[in-house]
Amino acid sequence: MKAKIIVTPKKAVVDPQGKTVQNALEQMGYRGIRAVHVGKYLEIELDGTDGEAVRRQLDQAAHDFLSNPIIEDYRLEME
Amino acid sequence: MNFAVLQFPASNCDQDCVHAVRVLGHSASLLWHKETFLGGADAVIIPGGFSYGDYLRTGAIARFSPVMQAVQGFAAEGGLVLGICNGFQILCEAGLLPGALVRNRDLQFHCEQVFLKTANLDTPFTSRIPAHKILKIPIAHGEGCYYADPGTLEALFSRRQVLWQYCDIQGALTDNANPNGSLMNIAGICNERRNVAGLMPHPDRACECILGSADGRFIFESMIAALQSPAAPRH
């Protein structure tokens, strides 16, 4: 089993990295970019088969530790 | 008074803090992050640096250190805890202070002298700062932009938990004087109980005139005065 956690800055938090990447893309000639958000991607390899129990645990870990809910949102995907 | 200065892997201002406390005529001992007791310290300083390589987020790993569990208990009993720079980031991650520190708005690491206005003189960290005194203290950080949601920010001001704000040399809270994009120019705050404080500037690097400023002394002297007052909690 594998879990994927995608952490992104909350919309209300200024994201200078995203803005800088957006500016660079525009300088390269890319058009129509509304916004860029730079976040983090974590891939967690897991033992076990009880997907639902593992998901609950990881959801807690993502909320308490892997992301900071004050400034970040996260999305958890299991595969 | 005896200050415990915490030492995490990649702390790099621990010796600066010990030196500052000794310059002020008090004692300081380094406390490794694996320790579970504070050794009878009167107050705790969490120094600057890049604890645990800033992995994941600044301060995110350090808060799980055994020594931080001891600091949580010490703070719960009313003990004085000061977090400087990375120490401020650790205190926010540990939930001992509200809000978070994010990347500087210009993405640059700022290492320079800044000016600070003290917003509240009625705390154990500010009581010895002369009224209207503009402090000159250096910063050295890449992630010092203070953020809190609007409700938290409003509560910080209404409960007078904002201690220091970036200002110009005249004391005006301008955007130009804000080195990192912190909301409301916030440089340092305390908790509601007023026994835990954090700030991004380094008072530890400003305790002797030869370093360009001795204004950092006011902050440590405030803590010492609070510890020496008869009302101070005994640990």
Interface residues (C-beta under 8 A of the other chain):
Chain A: P9 A12 V13 V14 P16 Q17 T20 K40 F65 L66 N68 I70 I71
Chain B: L56 R57 A60 E93 G99 A100 V102 R103 N104 R105 D106 L107 C145 Y147 A148 D149 G181
